[in-house]
Amino acid sequence: GGEVLRGILPRKVQMLFDFNTVSENSQLSKLRNVRDLTLNMLNRPDFDWVEGDNVKVIDTVEGDCSQSGNYIARTVHMALQTPWFLHHYGNGRRGSVIDSERIESGQTELYGNVKFSIQVPCSLKEAALDQFSGKDLSAVLEYGHGLFYSREEMMDATFLHRMANSNGYLLVAADWRGMSMFDLPILMKVLLADPSLFRATLDNLVQGFVAKMTMLHYVNNGMREASWLAFEGTDGMMKVPVDENVEINFYGISQGGILGAGYNAMMGVTGLLKRSILGVPGTPFALILGHSADFEVFKNMMLLNFYNTRHIKILTSLIQMALDTVEAGGLLAPPIGETIPPVLIQAGYGDVEIPVESAHILARSYDAKLLPGRARDVFGLDVSVAADGMEVPGPRSALTEVLYLKEDEETRLGVGGFNKVHYCVRQDPGLQDQIVEFIDEGYIVDPCSDDSCIRYQANC
């Protein structure tokens, strides 16, 4: 479908022109100022994390490691204090907006709570108890959840538990404030009644970003002395052995990859986040929404107030101008003056929830490379030799794609409907091994060297 106009398929056009619409300062100053104020507070000489004071254990759930298929020994639900910059409707309410005066004056005396969860795999418990099958804690993996869900998604991710248990990873997650299940009522009001309220969504995302940064500061600086990292043994409480150079990594899937791309870019100067894995991500949101099967319900709601879908497209484009504050498209717009941690992007052809073209835009924003075993070339992306130990470290950032033949053809023809591509990418054994190598060694290997990552159908 699509009439050819001088060799161009209009439905495939991603950009017709490019010009500056906003300055770097007006686009990013809010996020960067809130980040820097928070970081200054956390790095004060007199600041320290004190369990029971500014960080508390709310609940601890013990797992049964003897049960087949269970890989988590302990889940700890916690809350900590973080500098707070929202006001109007109340410091904790989702309709609140950033207090600009507080940012400009450098005030960080107002604090709020961020709730988060930590999962300790069975292999870490076994190491604490000096069991043969145990593993020292080798890395921390922060998980970013999907659209309008919560950190509970981490607790349901068996594939992630298995990976953490096999490799000695500590799992940690907080909600994407602004885009979690608790923010859905605000978004409904934005779509049905008051689009201007989207400012609250954006400001809550900004607050959520720095709240997650505060959480990582605690994990990085207070983890070794934490009570929840010890287990009852024959000689009393025995601590989980922790490697000397434990690094914090981020793994976001779907919305977690979309927001995670901006989060990763923001976190570079903090030194808290080493690298990120972005699963089935994309940018910008406006493009994703217009081509996602998930958008149908929101589109039908918006048509109650708009005459046609063209009006919806205009609104989503205006919203995108605000979202550029927290998305990779805004944070990575040249010139880039900050250090950006490397990323591994994983996507799938035939994805009806986040179009693969948006992952290509994200990859170009990060100057990611393709690997020799790629199924297809991608416009604007060069091919780099994959990592092969220290002598050949490989690309700093890369895009790996799985080609699902059946779903890809159906998507291109506009037939089919819902499929499992969005969920099978994270389950692919080769791509999981690539993630482990990236976390453990910092190298990006090529999981597609033998079969170009071509699969007939997404079955997972």
C-alpha positions as CSV (number, residue, x, y, z in Angstrom):
1,G,0.0,0.0,0.0
2,G,1.0,3.6,-0.3
3,E,1.3,5.6,-3.5
4,V,4.9,6.1,-4.7
5,L,5.8,9.8,-5.0
6,R,9.0,10.2,-6.9
7,G,10.4,7.0,-5.5
8,I,9.2,7.7,-1.9
9,L,6.6,5.8,0.0
10,P,4.8,8.4,2.1
11,R,3.9,6.0,4.8
12,K,7.5,5.1,5.3
13,V,8.8,8.7,5.6
14,Q,10.1,9.4,9.1
15,M,11.4,12.9,8.6
16,L,10.8,15.5,5.9
17,F,12.7,18.4,7.4
18,D,14.8,19.2,10.5
19,F,15.2,22.5,12.2
20,N,15.7,23.8,15.8
21,T,12.5,24.4,17.7
22,V,13.8,24.9,21.2
23,S,17.1,25.7,22.9
24,E,19.1,23.1,24.9
25,N,18.7,25.2,28.0
26,S,14.9,25.5,27.8
27,Q,14.5,21.9,26.9
28,L,16.7,20.2,29.5
29,S,17.4,22.8,32.3
30,K,14.6,21.6,34.5
31,L,15.7,17.9,34.5
32,R,19.4,18.7,34.8
33,N,18.9,21.3,37.6
34,V,16.7,18.9,39.6
35,R,19.3,16.2,39.0
36,D,22.2,18.4,40.0
37,L,20.5,19.7,43.2
38,T,19.7,16.2,44.2
39,L,23.3,15.0,43.5
40,N,24.7,17.9,45.5
41,M,22.6,16.9,48.5
42,L,23.6,13.2,48.3
43,N,27.3,14.0,48.0
44,R,27.5,16.4,51.0
45,P,30.2,15.3,53.5
46,D,27.7,15.0,56.3
47,F,25.2,12.9,54.4
48,D,24.9,9.1,55.0
49,W,22.3,6.4,54.6
50,V,21.1,5.2,57.9
51,E,18.8,2.2,58.0
52,G,15.7,2.9,60.1
53,D,16.1,6.7,59.5
54,N,16.3,7.9,55.9
55,V,15.9,4.5,54.5
56,K,13.5,1.8,55.9
57,V,12.6,-1.8,55.3
58,I,8.8,-1.9,54.9
59,D,8.4,-5.7,54.4
60,T,10.5,-8.7,53.7
61,V,9.2,-11.8,51.9
62,E,11.3,-14.9,52.1
63,G,11.4,-17.3,49.1
64,D,11.8,-21.1,49.1
65,C,14.9,-21.9,47.2
66,S,14.3,-25.6,47.4
67,Q,11.1,-25.2,45.3
68,S,11.7,-26.0,41.6
69,G,11.4,-22.9,39.4
70,N,11.9,-20.4,42.2
71,Y,15.1,-18.4,42.0
72,I,14.5,-15.6,44.5
73,A,15.6,-16.1,48.1
74,R,14.3,-12.8,49.4
75,T,12.2,-9.8,48.2
76,V,12.6,-6.6,50.3
77,H,10.2,-3.7,50.0
78,M,11.8,-0.5,51.1
79,A,11.3,3.3,51.2
80,L,13.9,6.1,51.3
81,Q,13.8,9.8,51.5
82,T,14.6,11.8,48.3
83,P,14.7,15.6,47.7
84,W,11.3,16.7,46.5
85,F,10.5,19.4,44.0
86,L,6.7,19.0,43.4
87,H,4.0,21.3,44.9
88,H,0.4,22.6,44.5
89,Y,-1.8,19.5,44.9
90,G,0.4,18.0,47.7
91,N,3.9,16.7,47.6
92,G,2.9,13.1,46.9
93,R,0.0,13.6,44.5
94,R,0.3,12.8,40.8
95,G,-1.3,16.1,39.8
96,S,1.6,18.1,41.3
97,V,4.0,20.1,39.2
98,I,7.7,21.2,39.7
99,D,8.2,24.2,41.9
100,S,10.4,26.4,39.7
101,E,11.3,28.7,42.5
102,R,12.6,25.9,44.6
103,I,14.9,24.9,41.7
104,E,16.1,28.4,41.0
105,S,16.9,29.1,44.7
106,G,18.7,25.7,45.1
107,Q,16.4,24.6,47.9
108,T,16.5,20.9,48.7
109,E,15.0,20.9,52.2
110,L,11.7,19.3,51.2
111,Y,11.8,15.5,51.1
112,G,9.5,12.8,49.8
113,N,9.5,9.1,49.8
114,V,10.3,6.7,47.0
115,K,9.3,3.1,47.4
116,F,11.3,0.4,45.7
117,S,11.9,-3.3,45.8
118,I,15.0,-5.4,45.9
119,Q,15.3,-9.1,45.0
120,V,18.1,-11.3,46.3
121,P,18.5,-14.5,44.2
122,C,19.1,-17.9,45.8
123,S,22.7,-18.1,44.5
124,L,23.6,-15.1,46.7
125,K,22.0,-16.7,49.8
126,E,23.9,-19.9,49.1
127,A,27.1,-17.9,48.9
128,A,26.4,-16.3,52.2
129,L,25.9,-19.7,53.7
130,D,29.1,-21.0,52.1
131,Q,27.2,-23.5,49.9
132,F,29.0,-24.9,46.9
133,S,26.4,-23.6,44.4
134,G,26.6,-20.0,45.7
135,K,27.7,-16.9,43.8
136,D,29.2,-13.7,45.0
137,L,27.2,-10.6,44.3
138,S,28.8,-9.4,41.0
139,A,26.4,-6.7,39.6
140,V,23.3,-4.8,40.4
141,L,20.6,-4.7,37.7
142,E,17.9,-2.1,37.9
143,Y,14.7,-3.0,36.1
144,G,12.4,-0.6,34.3
145,H,8.8,-1.7,33.9
146,G,6.4,-1.4,30.9
147,L,3.5,1.0,30.2
148,F,1.3,1.9,33.2
149,Y,2.6,-1.0,35.2
150,S,4.7,-1.0,38.4
151,R,7.9,-2.5,39.9
152,E,5.8,-5.6,40.5
153,E,6.6,-6.5,36.9
154,M,10.1,-7.4,38.1
155,M,8.7,-9.8,40.6
156,D,6.8,-11.6,37.8
157,A,9.8,-11.8,35.4
158,T,10.9,-15.4,35.8
159,F,13.4,-15.1,32.9
160,L,15.1,-12.2,34.8
161,H,15.1,-14.2,38.1
162,R,16.8,-17.1,36.3
163,M,19.4,-14.7,34.8
164,A,20.1,-13.0,38.2
165,N,20.4,-16.4,39.9
166,S,22.8,-17.8,37.4
167,N,25.1,-14.8,37.4
168,G,25.0,-13.4,40.9
169,Y,23.0,-10.2,40.1
170,L,21.0,-8.2,42.7
171,L,17.7,-6.9,41.2
172,V,16.2,-3.6,42.1
173,A,13.2,-1.6,40.8
174,A,11.1,1.5,41.5
175,D,8.0,2.7,39.7
176,W,8.3,5.1,36.7
177,R,6.6,7.9,38.6
178,G,4.5,9.8,36.0
179,M,4.0,6.7,33.8
180,S,3.1,3.9,36.3
181,M,-0.3,2.4,37.0
182,F,-0.8,5.0,39.7
183,D,-0.6,7.8,37.1
184,L,-3.2,6.4,34.8
185,P,-6.1,8.5,36.2
186,I,-4.1,11.7,35.5
187,L,-3.5,10.6,31.9
188,M,-7.1,9.8,31.4
189,K,-8.0,13.3,32.5
190,V,-5.4,14.7,30.0
191,L,-6.9,12.7,27.2
192,L,-10.6,13.3,28.0
193,A,-10.8,16.7,29.6
194,D,-7.6,18.8,30.2
195,P,-4.6,18.4,27.9
196,S,-2.8,21.1,29.8
197,L,-2.6,18.8,32.8
198,F,0.1,16.9,30.9
199,R,2.6,19.3,32.6
200,A,2.0,17.3,35.7
201,T,2.8,14.0,33.9
202,L,6.1,15.5,32.7
203,D,7.1,17.0,36.0
204,N,6.3,13.7,37.8
205,L,8.5,12.0,35.3
206,V,11.3,14.4,36.2
207,Q,10.8,13.8,39.9
208,G,10.7,10.1,39.3
209,F,14.0,10.1,37.4
210,V,15.8,11.7,40.3
211,A,14.0,9.5,42.8
212,K,15.4,6.5,41.0
213,M,18.8,8.2,41.0
214,T,18.5,8.5,44.8
215,M,17.7,4.8,45.0
216,L,20.8,3.9,43.1
217,H,22.9,6.2,45.3
218,Y,21.6,4.2,48.3
219,V,22.3,0.8,46.6
220,N,25.8,2.0,45.6
221,N,26.7,3.4,49.0
222,G,24.6,1.6,51.6
223,M,24.2,-1.9,50.3
224,R,27.2,-3.5,51.9
225,E,26.0,-2.7,55.4
226,A,22.3,-3.4,54.8
227,S,20.6,-5.9,57.1
228,W,18.7,-7.4,54.2
229,L,21.9,-8.7,52.6
230,A,22.5,-11.2,55.5
231,F,21.0,-14.6,56.1
232,E,20.7,-16.8,59.3
233,G,23.4,-19.4,59.2
234,T,25.1,-21.8,61.6
235,D,27.3,-19.0,63.0
236,G,24.6,-16.4,63.2
237,M,23.9,-13.8,60.5
238,M,26.1,-14.3,57.5
239,K,26.6,-11.6,54.9
240,V,26.4,-12.1,51.2
241,P,29.9,-11.8,49.7
242,V,30.1,-8.8,47.4
243,D,32.7,-8.4,44.7
244,E,35.0,-5.4,45.1
245,N,33.9,-3.6,41.9
246,V,30.2,-4.1,41.7
247,E,28.6,-2.0,38.9
248,I,25.0,-0.9,38.5
249,N,23.3,-1.7,35.2
250,F,19.9,-0.8,33.9
251,Y,17.5,-3.1,32.0
252,G,14.3,-1.5,30.7
253,I,11.7,-3.2,28.5
254,S,9.1,-1.6,26.4
255,Q,8.2,1.7,28.2
256,G,11.1,0.9,30.4
257,G,13.3,1.0,27.3
258,I,11.7,4.2,26.0
259,L,12.1,6.2,29.3
260,G,15.3,4.2,30.1
261,A,17.0,5.7,27.0
262,G,16.5,9.2,28.5
263,Y,17.2,8.0,32.0
264,N,20.5,6.5,30.9
265,A,21.5,9.8,29.1
266,M,20.7,11.8,32.3
267,M,22.6,9.5,34.6
268,G,26.0,9.7,32.8
269,V,27.4,12.6,34.9
270,T,26.3,11.0,38.2
271,G,28.7,8.1,37.9
272,L,26.1,5.8,39.4
273,L,25.0,4.0,36.2
274,K,27.5,2.0,34.2
275,R,25.5,0.9,31.2
276,S,22.0,0.1,30.0
277,I,20.1,-2.6,28.1
278,L,17.0,-1.3,26.3
279,G,14.6,-4.0,25.3
280,V,12.1,-3.4,22.5
281,P,12.4,0.4,22.9
282,G,11.9,3.3,20.6
283,T,11.7,7.1,20.3
284,P,9.9,9.4,20.0
285,F,6.7,8.6,21.8
286,A,4.5,10.4,19.2
287,L,5.7,8.1,16.5
288,I,5.3,5.0,18.7
289,L,1.8,5.9,19.7
290,G,0.7,6.5,16.2
291,H,1.8,3.0,15.1
292,S,1.2,0.9,18.2
293,A,-1.6,-1.6,18.6
294,D,-1.8,-0.5,22.3
295,F,-2.9,3.0,21.2
296,E,-6.3,2.0,19.9
297,V,-8.1,2.3,23.2
298,F,-6.5,5.7,23.9
299,K,-7.4,6.8,20.4
300,N,-11.0,5.8,20.8
301,M,-11.2,7.8,24.0
302,M,-9.7,10.9,22.4
303,L,-12.1,10.7,19.5
304,L,-14.9,11.5,22.0
305,N,-13.4,15.0,22.1
306,F,-11.8,15.4,18.6
307,Y,-13.4,15.3,15.2
308,N,-10.8,13.1,13.6
309,T,-7.4,11.4,14.0
310,R,-5.6,14.3,12.5
311,H,-6.5,16.4,15.5
312,I,-5.1,13.6,17.7
313,K,-1.9,13.6,15.8
314,I,-1.5,17.4,16.4
315,L,-2.0,16.9,20.1
316,T,0.4,14.0,20.4
317,S,3.0,16.1,18.5
318,L,2.6,18.9,21.0
319,I,2.9,16.5,23.9
320,Q,6.1,15.2,22.3
321,M,7.7,18.6,22.6
322,A,7.3,18.3,26.3
323,L,8.4,14.6,26.4
324,D,11.7,15.5,24.7
325,T,12.8,16.7,28.1
326,V,13.0,13.1,29.3
327,E,13.3,11.1,26.1
328,A,16.5,10.2,24.3
329,G,15.5,12.4,21.3
330,G,15.8,15.5,23.5
331,L,18.7,14.5,25.7
332,L,20.8,13.2,22.9
333,A,20.2,16.1,20.4
334,P,23.6,17.4,19.3
335,P,25.7,18.9,20.5
336,I,26.0,16.5,23.4
337,G,28.0,18.0,26.3
338,E,27.7,15.3,28.9
339,T,29.1,11.8,29.3
340,I,26.6,9.1,28.1
341,P,26.8,5.5,29.3
342,P,26.8,2.9,26.6
343,V,23.7,1.0,25.6
344,L,22.7,-2.3,24.1
345,I,19.4,-2.1,22.2
346,Q,17.4,-5.2,21.4
347,A,14.4,-5.2,19.1
348,G,12.3,-7.4,16.9
349,Y,10.9,-7.1,13.4
350,G,7.2,-7.6,13.4
351,D,6.6,-5.9,16.7
352,V,3.1,-4.4,16.7
353,E,3.4,-2.7,20.0
354,I,6.5,-0.6,19.4
355,P,7.4,-0.3,15.7
356,V,11.0,-1.4,14.9
357,E,11.5,1.9,13.0
358,S,11.4,3.8,16.3
359,A,14.2,1.5,17.7
360,H,16.2,2.5,14.6
361,I,15.7,6.2,15.4
362,L,16.8,5.5,19.0
363,A,19.9,3.6,17.7
364,R,20.9,6.5,15.5
365,S,20.5,8.9,18.5
366,Y,23.0,6.8,20.5
367,D,25.3,6.3,17.4
368,A,24.8,2.6,17.9
369,K,26.4,0.1,15.6
370,L,25.1,-3.0,13.8
371,L,26.9,-6.3,14.2
372,P,28.1,-8.5,11.3
373,G,25.4,-11.1,11.9
374,R,22.5,-8.7,11.4
375,A,19.4,-9.9,9.6
376,R,19.1,-6.5,7.7
377,D,20.9,-3.3,7.2
378,V,19.5,-0.2,8.8
379,F,19.7,3.3,7.4
380,G,22.2,5.5,9.2
381,L,23.8,2.7,11.2
382,D,27.4,1.5,10.5
383,V,28.5,-2.1,10.9
384,S,31.1,-2.8,13.6
385,V,33.1,-5.9,14.4
386,A,31.7,-7.6,17.5
387,A,33.6,-8.0,20.7
388,D,36.2,-10.8,21.0
389,G,37.8,-10.3,24.4
390,M,40.1,-7.4,25.4
391,E,41.9,-7.4,22.1
392,V,38.7,-6.6,20.2
393,P,36.4,-4.8,22.6
394,G,33.7,-4.2,19.9
395,P,31.3,-1.3,19.7
396,R,30.5,1.0,22.6
397,S,26.7,0.8,21.8
398,A,24.9,-1.5,19.4
399,L,21.6,-2.6,18.0
400,T,20.7,-6.3,17.8
401,E,17.4,-7.3,16.1
402,V,15.6,-10.6,15.7
403,L,13.7,-11.1,12.4
404,Y,10.5,-13.0,12.9
405,L,9.6,-13.8,9.3
406,K,5.8,-14.5,9.7
407,E,5.1,-11.5,11.9
408,D,7.3,-9.2,9.9
409,E,5.4,-10.0,6.7
410,E,2.0,-9.6,8.4
411,T,3.0,-6.3,9.8
412,R,4.3,-5.0,6.5
413,L,1.1,-6.1,4.8
414,G,-1.1,-4.6,7.5
415,V,-2.7,-8.0,8.4
416,G,-2.5,-10.3,11.3
417,G,-3.1,-8.4,14.6
418,F,-1.6,-9.0,18.0
419,N,1.5,-11.2,18.1
420,K,4.2,-12.2,20.6
421,V,7.3,-10.4,19.1
422,H,7.3,-7.8,21.8
423,Y,7.6,-10.5,24.5
424,C,9.8,-13.0,22.7
425,V,12.7,-10.7,22.2
426,R,13.5,-10.8,25.9
427,Q,13.1,-14.6,26.0
428,D,15.6,-15.3,23.2
429,P,18.5,-17.3,24.6
430,G,21.1,-15.7,22.4
431,L,20.0,-12.2,23.3
432,Q,20.0,-13.1,27.0
433,D,23.6,-14.4,26.7
434,Q,24.5,-11.1,25.0
435,I,23.0,-9.2,28.0
436,V,25.1,-11.2,30.5
437,E,28.3,-10.6,28.5
438,F,27.5,-6.9,28.4
439,I,26.9,-6.7,32.2
440,D,29.8,-8.9,33.2
441,E,32.5,-7.7,30.8
442,G,31.1,-4.5,29.2
443,Y,31.5,-6.1,25.8
444,I,28.9,-6.4,23.1
445,V,29.1,-9.8,21.4
446,D,27.2,-10.9,18.3
447,P,24.5,-13.5,19.1
448,C,23.4,-13.6,15.4
449,S,26.7,-14.7,13.9
450,D,25.4,-18.3,13.1
451,D,21.8,-17.7,12.0
452,S,21.4,-13.9,11.6
453,C,18.8,-14.1,14.4
454,I,16.2,-15.1,11.9
455,R,13.2,-17.0,13.4
456,Y,10.2,-18.2,11.4
457,Q,7.7,-17.2,14.1
458,A,7.6,-15.7,17.6
459,N,6.8,-18.6,19.9
460,C,7.6,-18.0,23.5
